[in-house]
């Protein structure tokens, strides 16, 4: 049996945070200094009333508008670090709001930036085992809602959004090998300490302080050790890619397109340099949306299709890493059954893509 993606859609908030907005917080010289590393000109931000599930639902509705029958969905997997509630599972809320049948299994996967690849692996396994026939795979996060706006480390990087994908049996192409892994030694490197039961919030945890770099946050806010996360990324992802290609009997030149987690322009370009990937085989989607957490791979994949970079038979490698710390890589051959991709995002007044991100840059 061959299983693949047959439809994609993504949804973003309407509200934008531009570099000019951030320059008023952190200074114009600071924003100019970090731009070559970050590569982001604007990012989307949810309102205080919007959750990741709202964008996942909007993306799902875009898929149903393509003609996919919602009554045919028998598996819903929602990857998110930012659920509506700790209880109940957000996937159950989404199942109800989308009007999916009660015979549909629904659950969350809490894994951060690698979660879309993990959710694809789950859907692939369920369908191949006969436990499901058509899966709705969702990934979404709203990091701007858990970031201190005075934190100059993370505020320029992250944006909000969600992606939806239909995964089902296909006649040709589909998923090949998966490589999934975990290094829990770095669990403190990307964390929101008071988001669960281990360290509940108190008046003391809400007190803000500045670190040695000038970033202001409290223990209630998301924290990222940028240096450790960068080292983890450039050590784990290239190894995962090499391992997966080895299992698949393929080489870099056999892959038509590489879609990496859009952590930052420097990180994505470091992957390309270490793996010797030609620039024309890379695709970027971060300059006008930011790092959208666990949905970046799906959004970037949809954007690549919408920009004519994917055709049936193409071999695409997806790879992501992040919170946990964890990583996930998979091979996907584009199926002739792919129905299309869609988005509700308007980019008409967004800044043009930087030259460094055109065809992957140099």
Secondary structure as UniProt FT lines:
FT   STRAND          2..11
FT   STRAND          16..18
FT   HELIX           19..26
FT   HELIX           28..38
FT   STRAND          42..44
FT   TURN            48..49
FT   HELIX           52..65
FT   TURN            66..67
FT   HELIX           70..72
FT   STRAND          75..79
FT   HELIX           90..98
FT   TURN            102..103
FT   STRAND          105..109
FT   HELIX           112..114
FT   HELIX           115..129
FT   STRAND          134..142
FT   HELIX           143..145
FT   TURN            149..150
FT   TURN            152..157
FT   STRAND          160..170
FT   STRAND          174..182
FT   HELIX           184..186
FT   TURN            187..188
FT   STRAND          190..191
FT   TURN            193..194
FT   TURN            198..199
FT   TURN            203..206
FT   STRAND          209..210
FT   TURN            212..213
FT   STRAND          216..217
FT   TURN            219..220
FT   STRAND          223..224
FT   HELIX           226..248
FT   HELIX           252..254
FT   STRAND          257..260
FT   HELIX           265..275
FT   HELIX           279..281
FT   TURN            287..289
FT   HELIX           293..295
FT   HELIX           296..306
FT   TURN            307..308
FT   TURN            312..313
FT   STRAND          315..322
FT   TURN            323..325
FT   STRAND          326..333
FT   TURN            336..337
FT   STRAND          341..343
FT   TURN            348..349
FT   HELIX           355..360
//
